[in-house]
């Protein structure tokens, strides 16, 4: 619909941040969540119990975008596509367990609302293998390949880096990651809300700014000599190749004073079908598995 509509394409091309279509759809849903157009909201499964057929929405959607063009463009200049799927932790957790230490400071690049920073506060189920607090939000994944070596861990501090961090305890701010969830994904939305509640109850330091400028100071300010885990998931696609190389250099520099276990869960190159899970403890980058982008399944290699 959008590609063949010159009016919608014009608005999309005015959106500053990428991916522009995701920002557009999220901006519309965000405005509808605020009561922007009750009639259009009746096409959204996220906003009504009995949604109208989506085939009938085209003209009304276009009219709403054009009527709210200025606000949508403003949203596209101030907001980003940000992590809203905590189930990616089903892949991050086995990577954390590969660290040579069990107690560490946790730093998350592109943290959004800090969902991944609560990695030790969720309960996990990989087929018949379970780990985590019994009354916590349950994250389930089909296990392919080797079983993860799960054991106790202690997160000493939690720090999230983001250009625009979201306060998980603020109702208005947490509406944005929810707007990024596709309207028909009810379970993802329910999981997101529970994860936001979880992270809102934890002591987290959110650091605003470009990770190329903030990561080095965050690592340097951690207690001397204590180990850290630095992780990123679906964040490096917003860095240039040079930016990604600089992140690696900052981590390498940080290893001069402490052990750092690096975890990367990214869809890079973008031509990949599944998300690669890689780690680096200072001895070199190695791929230990792959997973569904939203954590539906995890495949861990037997000999990574």
VOKE-630152 format. One record per residue (C-alpha): residue in one letter; x, y, z. Coordinates in pm, whole numbers, padded with zeros to 5 digits, always signed. Layout:
BEGIN
AXYZ;...
END
This chain:
BEGIN
X+00000+00000+00000;X+00268+00250+00103;X+00506+00195-00189;X+00231+00273-00440;X+00101+00581-00258;X+00302+00897-00337;X+00154+01087-00040;X+00261+00820+00210;X+00602+00787+00046;X+00650+01162+00079;X+00581+01144+00454;X+00806+00839+00497;X+01092+01021+00329;X+01054+01305+00581;X+01110+01066+00874;X+01466+01110+00997;X+01538+00782+01176;X+01538+00435+01031;X+01385+00194+00944;X+01137+00458+00829;X+00837+00224+00769;X+00869+00088+01126;X+00878+00441+01264;X+00571+00536+01059;X+00362+00240+01173;X+00473+00284+01534;X+00402+00658+01527;X+00048+00598+01401;X-00018+00334+01667;X+00137+00561+01931;X-00098+00846+01838;X-00396+00609+01834;X-00301+00484+02181;X-00334+00845+02291;X-00685+00863+02143;X-00591+01019+01808;X-00870+00865+01600;X-01113+00624+01772;X-01256+00515+01438;X-00916+00416+01292;X-00833+00246+01623;X-01111-00003+01552;X-00882-00162+01288;X-00612-00231+01548;X-00623-00563+01740;X-00410-00395+02007;X-00678-00131+02068;X-01008-00309+02020;X-01145-00654+02100;X-01317-00700+01761;X-01104-00529+01495;X-01238-00447+01153;X-01087-00622+00846;X-00749-00467+00763;X-00830-00467+00390;X-01068-00179+00455;X-00819+00048+00632;X-00612+00190+00344;X-00788+00522+00282;X-00851+00591+00648;X-00490+00514+00738;X-00363+00747+00465;X-00597+01027+00569;X-00480+00995+00931;X-00112+01007+00831;X-00164+01317+00617;X-00371+01490+00886;X-00101+01419+01146;X+00202+01457+00920;X+00380+01719+01131;X+00349+01516+01452;X+00459+01195+01280;X+00766+01368+01134;X+00846+01507+01480;X+00820+01157+01629;X+01047+01030+01351;X+01308+01287+01445;X+01302+01224+01820;X+01237+00850+01855;X+01406+00534+01735;X+01322+00170+01672;X+01417+00027+02011;X+01434-00312+02178;X+01088-00429+02287;X+01134-00808+02292;X+01272-00942+02621;X+01258-01301+02487;X+01587-01232+02312;X+01731-01305+02657;X+01682-01677+02586;X+01983-01640+02353;X+02174-01389+02566;X+02157-01599+02884;X+02358-01900+02750;X+02614-01649+02620;X+02640-01493+02967;X+02698-01840+03109;X+03008-01871+02889;X+03186-01603+03093;X+03477-01715+03310;X+03323-01537+03611;X+02984-01561+03782;X+02966-01215+03942;X+02986-00910+03716;X+02867-00563+03620;X+02623-00571+03328;X+02633-00308+03050;X+02379-00310+02767;X+02437-00109+02446;X+02115+00016+02286;X+01922-00073+02597;X+01588+00101+02522;X+01396+00044+02848;X+01656-00197+02987;X+01467-00520+02924;X+01788-00721+02874;X+01932-00584+03198;X+01681-00799+03388;X+01829-01111+03229;X+01875-01286+03567;X+01524-01196+03688;X+01327-01390+03426;X+01245-01759+03434;X+01358-01964+03132;X+01234-02286+02981;X+01430-02457+02702;X+01213-02759+02632;X+01241-02949+02965;X+01534-02744+03099;X+01441-02460+03338;X+01635-02185+03517;X+01552-01869+03710;X+01320-01738+03984;X+01005-01954+03987;X+00749-01671+04009;X+00905-01452+03740;X+00805-01382+03381;X+00853-01708+03189;X+01052-01697+02865;X+01024-02015+02660;X+01226-02124+02359;X+01265-02438+02153;X+01615-02572+02212;X+01811-02682+01909;X+02162-02817+01925;X+02357-02832+02253;X+02200-02763+02593;X+02318-02447+02771;X+02533-02481+03082;X+02311-02289+03327;X+02440-02190+03670;X+02403-01919+03932;X+02511-01565+03840;X+02522-01237+04032;X+02465-00905+03855;X+02641-00638+04063;X+02519-00331+03873;X+02307-00271+03563;X+02386+00007+03317;X+02197+00077+02995;X+02333+00297+02715;X+02093+00451+02465;X+02046+00763+02255;X+01699+00791+02402;X+01660+00564+02708;X+01307+00484+02821;X+01205+00497+03185;X+01026+00162+03238;X+00835+00306+03532;X+00691+00600+03338;X+00355+00522+03173;X+00398+00777+02895;X+00753+00668+02807;X+00678+00296+02809;X+00401+00352+02554;X+00661+00395+02279;X+00815+00043+02290;X+00460-00091+02304;X+00373+00109+01991;X+00663-00064+01815;X+00497-00404+01867;X+00281-00506+01570;X-00090-00467+01663;X-00171-00837+01623;X+00116-00961+01846;X-00081-00995+02168;X+00162-01228+02350;X+00460-01004+02272;X+00271-00704+02410;X+00177-00891+02726;X+00538-01010+02769;X+00667-00656+02716;X+00443-00511+02984;X+00553-00773+03236;X+00921-00719+03149;X+00882-00342+03190;X+00736-00401+03536;X+01032-00627+03620;X+01303-00384+03515;X+01119-00090+03677;X+01169-00263+04011;X+01549-00292+03975;X+01827-00037+04032;X+01939+00059+03681;X+02158+00344+03563;X+02050+00473+03223;X+02314+00671+03034;X+02194+00896+02753;X+02412+00943+02446;X+02607+00775+02169;X+02774+00457+02299;X+03089+00559+02112;X+03113+00846+02360;X+02969+00689+02675;X+03086+00326+02684;X+03449+00398+02766;X+03363+00618+03065;X+03103+00371+03194;X+03361+00091+03191;X+03628+00311+03349;X+03394+00416+03631;X+03310+00061+03739;X+03482-00057+04060;X+03847-00122+03987;X+03931-00470+03865;X+03579-00611+03884;X+03462-00799+03572;X+03196-00679+03331;X+02965-00824+03070;X+02902-00590+02775;X+02621-00698+02547;X+02426-00570+02250;X+02127-00707+02062;X+01972-00554+01751;X+02167-00235+01813;X+02474-00263+01590;X+02263-00226+01275;X+02230+00141+01372;X+02610+00184+01374;X+02831+00221+01071;X+03099-00041+01008;X+03350+00209+01148;X+03130+00263+01453;X+03114-00109+01520;X+03493-00128+01493;X+03525+00158+01744;X+03300-00024+01994;X+03535-00323+01971;X+03832-00093+02034;X+03665+00063+02340;X+03598-00282+02487;X+03956-00390+02412;X+04087-00079+02589;X+03864-00154+02888;X+04025-00497+02917;X+04348-00330+03026;X+04202-00294+03376;X+03934-00564+03403;X+03799-00884+03248;X+03525-00808+02996;X+03299-01069+02839;X+03142-00931+02520;X+02814-01068+02382;X+02664-00974+02047;X+02325-01093+01921;X+02277-00925+01584;X+02128-00974+01241;X+02447-00879+01062;X+02492-00912+00773;X+02128-00828+00709;X+02111-01098+00441;X+02123-01361+00717;X+01805-01557+00782;X+01868-01590+01157;X+02043-01394+01426;X+02403-01479+01508;X+02512-01519+01870;X+02879-01436+01925;X+03104-01384+02227;X+03453-01252+02289;X+03636-01285+02621;X+03946-01114+02489;X+04086-01415+02307;X+03894-01346+01987;X+03542-01338+01851;X+03364-01671+01818;X+03016-01765+01709;X+02845-01995+01960;X+02501-02028+01802;X+02211-01869+01628;X+01852-01792+01721;X+01518-01666+01599;X+01517-01283+01609;X+01238-01287+01871;X+01369-01587+02066;X+01125-01852+01946;X+01414-02098+01923;X+01784-02112+02008;X+02047-02331+01843;X+02371-02361+02040;X+02668-02519+01867;X+02814-02829+02030;X+03171-02707+01968;X+03168-02329+01938;
END
